[in-house]
Amino acid sequence: MLARLPGFLRRSIDAERAPEALACRLAKRDATFLDVVRRTIYARPASPYARLLRHAGCEPGDLERLVERDGVEGALAAILAAGVYLTVAELRGERPARRGSLILEVDAGQLGNPLIGWDLPMRTGGTGTAGLSFGWNLAFVRDRAVDLCLVEAAHGPGRRRHAMWTPPGSGAIVHLLDLCARGSAPARWFSPVDPAVTELPARYRWSVRLVREGGRLCGQRLPAPAHVPALAPDPVVDWMADTLATGATPRLHARPSAVLRACEAAARRGVALDGAEVTVDGEPITAPRALAMRRAGLRVLPRYAAAEVGLIGVACLTPRGPDDVHVLHDLVAVIQAPGPAAAGLPAGAFLVSSLRPTAPLILLNASMGDTGVLDDRPCGCPVSAPGWTTRARGIQRLDTLADEGPSLPFAAVARALDETLPRRFGGGPGDYQLVEDEAADGARRLRLLVHPAVGPVDPRAVAEAFVAGLEGWPSGRAPAVERHAPLATGVGKILHLHRTRDGRARRE
């Protein structure tokens, strides 16, 4: 990577040619999809997808006819009905894929794109496993940078200065390179995780040094991560306020929970953030959280992304919900699972497929564990002008208590934590969190954390108010209420449902 990085950094995206590049991708979308499938799936008989397609009786000519007749999404819906898909658990090797007589153990290594080499190692979360390990190529970063260049233009003119509030790791490096590819390296890099702690994997520290050294070789000074915990956000607030004072627009990329703490700190200090922008992802973006950010004067720009496929959607500027995004369907195709639900695949689940020959993983109808709404109605938003007309919103995870426990409707849990409890007991979004602890012997317990800043509360009343209205909540499992700030994962995420194993946060 160090050998290739200076050339990447020296050659920024030509903003004037970006519309032409996207138009070419969209015009060749069907052909590109078929070529990728032919070279990465049909040409590799051992590929899990090749085996699923064979079991479904779908040969290359059959897929070509489906695409010619119904387009990419129509073809994907047809092969989905024939059993060509992977659930989250199947994708991550947590359980075999069963399609009639076919029982398939999915080897994540066989999903890697054979057309590219690794530049950046990536890893997704897993519950009972280490998750997926794979790699990104700088060519894929450049592919998505073309889209992000067009997205920025759709946001309107302005002298923007960028900063990141993300922990060291490949995800942060990708965002840094996204900006560099568009000719605007970030001014600051804040990290909610201390980059100097010994618990941080060595590869995270070395990746930071590697990228900064690559920048130095081509004359670019890239920022080093400075530790700013989410619960002590004053340096981030100061940077946004100072940038606004110069007449520029600060654009901060961060997680929603961290931005909420910055909003609270700004309000407490009487610092105005009107006109600042935040790009938020990595955690659910609920209506109360988005509203709290907007009340602080922020322009909230949600993103929908997954490490397996990269960027899926970017903010709609005329949204119908707090997380309304335009699907970047030159990079991915997204369809929904119809009802009734298949085993491990809830009705309405989003299924994502790779389209670019530079994609890190080759996926066909892979579930990221999310459900939501897909909408093709015109919105009049400038982000749709380049051709991204499909939108996704109401994105939620269908989670469970314990590995085989009852399903929890995420929207109801998030509503209880972000709306019901703050309205009744005080505080705001981000002050309440459900925690599931798993001991070494497999025993589990539930805790409901209430931030100490909320003030005095009756623990029994809090527990009763939380479970009231949660249909399907297991009887006898009312959480124990504790006064404690919400917990963060090892990479700084503060989730509505936080899981620990043997006292440590489980990988997310």
C-alpha positions in Angstrom: 0.0 0.0 0.0 2.8 2.4 0.9 4.1 2.1 -2.7 0.7 2.8 -4.2 -0.6 5.4 -1.9 1.4 8.5 -3.1 0.1 8.0 -6.6 -3.4 7.7 -5.3 -3.0 10.9 -3.2 -1.5 12.9 -6.1 -4.3 12.2 -8.5 -7.5 13.7 -7.1 -10.9 13.3 -8.8 -11.7 15.7 -11.6 -15.0 17.2 -10.4 -15.9 18.3 -13.9 -15.6 14.7 -15.3 -17.3 13.0 -12.4 -20.8 13.3 -13.9 -19.6 11.7 -17.1 -18.0 8.9 -15.2 -21.2 8.2 -13.3 -23.3 8.3 -16.4 -21.0 5.8 -18.0 -21.3 3.4 -15.0 -25.1 3.6 -15.0 -25.3 3.1 -18.8 -23.2 -0.1 -18.5 -24.7 -1.3 -15.2 -26.3 -4.4 -16.6 -23.3 -5.5 -18.5 -20.9 -4.7 -15.6 -23.0 -6.8 -13.3 -23.1 -9.8 -15.6 -19.3 -9.5 -16.3 -18.5 -9.4 -12.5 -20.7 -12.5 -11.8 -19.2 -14.4 -14.8 -15.6 -13.7 -13.8 -15.9 -14.0 -10.0 -18.7 -16.5 -9.4 -19.4 -18.7 -12.4 -15.6 -19.0 -13.1 -15.1 -20.3 -9.6 -17.1 -23.5 -9.1 -16.3 -23.7 -5.4 -17.7 -20.2 -4.7 -20.7 -20.4 -2.3 -22.7 -18.3 -4.8 -21.8 -20.6 -7.7 -23.1 -23.6 -5.7 -26.3 -21.7 -4.8 -26.8 -20.8 -8.5 -26.2 -24.3 -9.6 -28.6 -25.6 -7.0 -31.2 -23.1 -8.3 -30.6 -24.2 -11.9 -29.5 -20.8 -13.0 -26.7 -21.0 -15.6 -24.9 -18.0 -17.0 -27.3 -17.8 -20.0 -30.3 -17.9 -17.7 -29.0 -15.0 -15.7 -28.2 -13.0 -18.8 -31.8 -13.5 -20.0 -33.2 -12.4 -16.6 -31.1 -9.2 -16.7 -32.1 -8.5 -20.3 -35.7 -8.9 -19.5 -36.1 -7.5 -16.0 -32.9 -5.5 -15.2 -30.4 -6.2 -12.4 -32.9 -5.8 -9.6 -35.5 -8.0 -11.4 -32.9 -10.7 -11.9 -31.9 -10.6 -8.3 -35.5 -10.9 -7.2 -35.9 -14.0 -9.4 -32.8 -15.8 -8.1 -33.8 -14.8 -4.5 -37.0 -16.7 -5.0 -34.9 -19.7 -6.1 -32.8 -19.6 -2.9 -29.8 -17.5 -4.0 -29.1 -15.3 -0.9 -27.2 -15.3 2.3 -28.4 -14.3 5.7 -26.1 -12.5 8.1 -25.4 -15.7 10.1 -24.7 -17.6 6.9 -22.5 -14.8 5.5 -20.4 -14.7 8.6 -20.1 -18.5 8.9 -22.1 -18.7 12.1 -24.5 -21.4 10.6 -24.7 -23.3 7.3 -26.9 -22.2 4.5 -29.7 -24.8 3.9 -31.6 -24.7 0.6 -33.6 -27.9 0.3 -31.1 -30.8 -0.2 -28.1 -28.3 -0.3 -26.3 -27.7 3.0 -23.5 -25.2 2.4 -20.8 -24.1 4.9 -19.9 -20.6 3.8 -16.2 -19.9 3.7 -15.8 -16.1 3.8 -12.4 -16.5 2.0 -14.3 -17.7 -1.0 -16.3 -14.4 -1.1 -13.2 -12.2 -1.6 -12.9 -10.5 -5.0 -10.3 -12.4 -7.0 -9.9 -9.5 -9.4 -8.2 -7.2 -6.9 -5.5 -7.2 -4.3 -5.7 -6.0 -0.7 -4.5 -2.5 0.3 -6.5 -2.1 3.5 -7.5 -5.0 5.8 -11.1 -4.9 6.9 -13.0 -6.9 9.5 -16.7 -7.0 10.2 -18.4 -7.8 13.5 -19.6 -11.2 14.6 -21.6 -12.5 17.5 -20.2 -16.0 18.2 -17.4 -15.7 15.7 -14.5 -13.4 14.8 -16.6 -12.0 11.9 -15.3 -11.6 8.3 -11.8 -10.6 7.4 -11.2 -9.2 3.9 -9.5 -6.3 2.2 -10.3 -3.1 0.3 -8.4 -1.9 -2.8 -7.5 1.8 -3.4 -9.3 1.5 -6.7 -12.6 0.8 -4.9 -11.9 3.9 -2.7 -11.5 5.9 -5.9 -14.7 4.4 -7.3 -16.8 5.7 -4.4 -14.9 9.0 -4.3 -16.4 9.8 -7.8 -19.8 9.5 -6.2 -18.9 11.5 -3.1 -17.6 14.3 -5.4 -21.1 14.5 -7.0 -22.8 14.3 -3.6 -20.8 17.2 -2.3 -21.7 19.3 -5.3 -25.4 18.5 -4.7 -25.0 19.9 -1.2 -24.4 23.3 -2.6 -21.5 25.7 -2.7 -19.6 26.5 0.4 -16.1 26.7 1.8 -16.1 23.5 3.8 -13.4 22.3 6.2 -13.6 18.6 7.1 -12.8 16.8 10.4 -13.3 13.2 11.5 -14.3 11.9 15.0 -13.7 8.3 14.5 -11.2 5.7 16.1 -8.1 4.6 14.2 -8.7 1.7 11.9 -9.5 0.9 8.3 -12.9 2.6 8.4 -11.3 5.9 9.4 -8.5 5.5 6.8 -11.1 5.0 4.1 -12.9 8.2 5.1 -9.6 10.0 5.2 -8.8 8.7 1.7 -12.3 9.6 0.5 -11.6 13.2 1.3 -8.0 13.2 -0.1 -9.3 11.7 -3.4 -11.5 14.7 -3.8 -8.7 17.1 -3.0 -9.7 18.1 0.5 -7.7 16.4 3.2 -9.3 16.7 6.7 -8.2 19.5 8.9 -8.5 17.5 12.1 -8.8 13.9 13.2 -10.4 13.4 16.6 -10.6 9.8 18.0 -13.1 8.7 20.7 -10.6 5.9 21.5 -7.1 6.8 22.8 -4.7 5.9 20.0 -1.9 5.3 22.5 -3.6 2.6 24.6 -1.9 -0.7 24.5 -5.3 -2.5 24.0 -5.6 -1.0 20.6 -4.5 -3.5 18.0 -1.1 -2.7 16.6 -2.3 -2.8 13.0 -4.5 0.2 13.8 -1.5 2.3 15.0 0.6 1.2 12.1 -2.2 1.9 9.6 -2.2 5.5 10.8 1.5 5.8 10.5 1.5 4.2 7.0 -1.1 6.6 5.6 0.5 9.7 7.1 3.9 8.6 5.7 2.3 8.1 2.3 1.0 11.6 2.5 4.4 13.0 3.5 5.9 11.3 0.4 3.7 13.3 -1.9 3.8 16.5 0.0 0.4 16.2 1.9 0.3 16.7 5.6 -2.4 14.4 7.0 -3.6 14.9 10.6 -2.8 12.5 13.4 -5.7 11.3 15.6 -6.1 13.3 18.8 -7.9 11.6 21.7 -11.3 13.3 22.4 -13.7 11.0 24.3 -17.4 11.2 23.5 -18.1 12.3 27.0 -15.5 15.2 26.8 -16.3 16.7 23.4 -15.1 20.3 24.0 -12.2 20.2 21.5 -14.7 19.2 18.8 -17.1 21.9 19.8 -14.2 24.4 19.8 -13.1 23.3 16.3 -16.6 23.7 14.9 -17.1 27.1 16.5 -13.6 28.4 15.4 -14.3 27.2 11.8 -17.6 29.0 11.7 -16.0 32.1 13.0 -13.7 32.2 9.9 -16.7 32.1 7.6 -16.1 28.5 6.6 -18.5 25.6 7.1 -17.3 22.8 9.4 -18.2 19.3 8.2 -17.7 16.7 10.9 -17.9 12.9 10.2 -18.9 11.1 13.4 -21.3 8.7 15.0 -24.7 10.1 16.2 -24.1 9.4 19.9 -20.9 11.4 19.9 -22.5 14.3 18.0 -25.3 14.3 20.6 -22.7 14.8 23.4 -21.1 17.7 21.4 -24.5 19.3 21.0 -25.1 19.0 24.8 -21.7 20.5 25.5 -22.3 23.4 23.1 -25.7 24.2 24.7 -24.2 24.0 28.2 -21.4 26.5 27.2 -23.7 28.7 25.1 -21.7 28.0 21.9 -23.7 28.4 18.7 -23.2 25.8 16.1 -25.7 27.1 13.5 -24.5 26.3 10.0 -22.2 23.4 10.9 -22.7 20.1 9.1 -22.4 16.5 10.4 -22.2 13.3 8.4 -23.3 10.5 10.7 -23.2 6.8 10.3 -22.2 3.6 12.2 -25.2 3.8 14.6 -29.0 4.0 14.1 -30.2 7.5 13.4 -33.5 7.8 15.1 -35.9 10.7 14.8 -35.2 12.0 18.4 -31.5 11.9 17.8 -31.7 13.7 14.5 -34.1 16.3 16.0 -31.7 17.0 18.9 -28.9 17.6 16.4 -31.0 19.9 14.2 -32.1 21.9 17.3 -28.4 22.6 17.9 -28.2 24.2 14.5 -26.6 21.3 12.7 -27.3 20.2 9.1 -27.6 16.4 9.5 -26.4 14.2 6.6 -27.0 10.5 7.4 -25.2 7.7 5.5 -25.9 4.0 5.2 -22.8 1.8 4.9 -21.4 -1.6 5.7 -17.8 -2.7 5.6 -18.7 -5.7 3.4 -19.9 -3.5 0.5 -18.9 0.1 1.5 -21.2 3.0 1.0 -24.8 2.0 0.3 -26.7 5.3 0.6 -26.1 9.1 1.1 -28.4 11.7 2.6 -31.6 12.8 0.8 -31.9 16.6 1.1 -35.7 16.4 1.1 -36.1 13.5 3.5 -39.2 11.7 4.6 -37.5 10.4 7.7 -34.4 10.9 9.8 -32.3 8.4 7.9 -33.6 8.9 4.3 -30.8 8.1 1.9 -30.3 7.8 -1.8 -29.0 4.3 -2.8 -25.8 4.6 -4.8 -26.9 2.0 -7.3 -23.8 2.3 -9.5 -21.9 0.7 -6.6 -24.5 -1.7 -5.2 -28.0 -3.1 -6.0 -30.5 -3.3 -3.2 -33.7 -5.3 -3.1 -36.0 -6.5 -0.3 -37.1 -9.9 0.8 -40.8 -10.5 0.3 -43.0 -12.1 2.9 -43.5 -14.6 4.3 -40.0 -14.6 5.9 -37.5 -17.3 4.9 -35.5 -18.9 7.6 -33.1 -16.3 9.0 -34.4 -13.7 6.5 -37.1 -11.5 7.8 -39.7 -10.1 5.4 -38.5 -6.7 4.2 -34.9 -7.4 4.8 -32.5 -5.4 2.6 -30.4 -7.7 0.3 -27.3 -6.1 -1.1 -25.3 -7.1 -4.2 -21.9 -6.0 -5.4 -21.7 -4.3 -8.8 -18.2 -2.9 -9.2 -15.3 -5.1 -10.4 -13.3 -3.3 -7.6 -15.7 -4.4 -4.8 -14.0 -6.0 -1.8 -16.4 -8.9 -1.5 -18.5 -10.5 -4.2 -22.1 -10.7 -2.8 -25.4 -11.6 -4.3 -28.5 -10.9 -2.2 -26.5 -10.7 1.0 -28.4 -9.5 4.1 -26.6 -6.9 6.3 -29.2 -7.6 9.1 -31.3 -4.5 8.2 -34.9 -4.0 7.2 -36.5 -0.8 6.1 -38.4 0.9 3.3 -37.3 1.2 -0.4 -38.9 4.1 -2.2 -38.7 5.0 -5.9 -41.0 8.0 -5.8 -39.4 11.3 -7.1 -38.2 13.5 -4.3 -36.9 16.5 -6.2 -33.7 16.4 -4.2 -30.5 17.5 -6.1 -28.8 14.2 -5.0 -31.2 12.3 -7.2 -30.2 14.4 -10.3 -27.1 12.3 -11.3 -29.4 9.2 -11.4 -29.7 7.9 -7.9 -33.5 7.8 -7.7 -34.1 4.9 -5.3 -34.2 5.8 -1.6 -34.0 3.8 1.6 -35.3 4.9 5.0 -36.6 3.5 8.3 -33.4 1.4 8.5 -33.5 -0.9 11.5 -31.9 -4.0 12.8 -34.0 -7.0 13.9 -32.1 -8.0 16.9 -32.5 -10.8 19.4 -32.0 -11.4 23.1 -29.4 -14.2 23.2 -28.3 -16.1 20.1 -31.7 -17.9 19.8 -33.8 -15.5 21.8 -37.0 -13.7 20.8 -36.8 -11.1 18.2 -36.7 -7.5 19.4 -38.2 -4.9 17.0 -35.5 -2.3 16.9 -37.8 0.6 16.3 -39.8 -0.1 19.5 -36.6 -0.5 21.6 -35.1 2.6 20.2 -38.3 4.5 20.8 -38.5 3.4 24.4 -34.8 4.4 25.0 -34.8 7.7 23.0 -38.4 8.9 23.5 -40.4 7.2 26.2 -37.9 7.2 29.0 -36.5 10.7 28.4 -40.0 12.1 28.2 -41.0 10.5 31.6 -37.8 10.6 33.6 -35.7 13.3 32.0 -32.5 13.4 30.0 -32.5 12.9 26.2 -31.5 10.5 23.4 -28.4 8.7 24.3 -28.9 8.7 28.0 -30.4 5.3 28.2 -29.0 1.9 27.0 -30.0 -1.7 27.2 -27.0 -4.1 28.0 -27.0 -7.9 27.7 -24.1 -9.5 29.6 -23.0 -13.1 28.9 -20.9 -14.8 31.5 -18.3 -17.5 30.9 -20.9 -20.2 31.7 -23.4 -18.8 29.1 -25.7 -17.2 31.7 -27.1 -13.9 30.6 -28.5 -10.9 32.4 -30.0 -7.6 31.2 -29.2 -4.2 32.5 -30.8 -0.9 31.7 -28.3 1.9 32.1 -29.5 5.4 33.0 -26.9 8.2 32.7 -26.2 9.8 36.1 -26.8 13.2 34.6 -30.5 12.3 34.3 -31.2 12.9 38.0 -33.0 10.8 40.6 -35.3 8.1 39.2 -37.2 5.1 40.6 -35.4 2.1 39.2 -38.5 -0.1 39.3 -40.6 2.6 37.5 -37.9 2.9 34.8 -37.8 -0.8 34.2 -41.6 -1.0 34.0 -41.9 1.9 31.6 -39.3 0.4 29.4 -40.9 -3.0 28.9 -44.4 -1.6 28.7 -45.5 -1.7 25.1 -42.7 -3.9 23.9 -44.7 -6.7 22.4 -43.0 -10.1 22.6 -40.7 -9.0 25.5 -39.9 -12.2 27.5 -41.8 -12.3 30.8 -39.6 -12.4 33.9 -36.7 -10.6 32.1 -37.2 -7.1 33.2 -33.7 -5.4 33.1 -32.0 -4.3 36.3 -31.7 -0.5 36.3 -28.2 0.9 37.0 -26.9 4.5 37.1 -24.1 4.5 34.6 -23.1 6.3 31.4 -24.0 4.2 28.3 -21.2 1.8 27.3 -19.1 2.0 24.1 -17.8 -0.8 22.0 -14.1 -1.3 21.4 -14.3 1.0 18.4 -16.3 3.7 20.2 -19.9 2.9 19.1 -22.6 3.6 21.6 -25.5 1.3 20.6 -29.0 1.0 21.8 -28.4 -2.7 22.6 -24.8 -3.2 23.9 -23.6 -6.8 24.4 -20.7 -8.0 26.5 -19.0 -11.4 26.9 -17.0 -12.2 30.0 -17.0 -8.5 30.9 -15.8 -7.3 27.5 -17.7 -5.7 24.7 -18.6 -8.2 21.9 -17.5 -7.3 18.5 -19.9 -5.1 16.5 
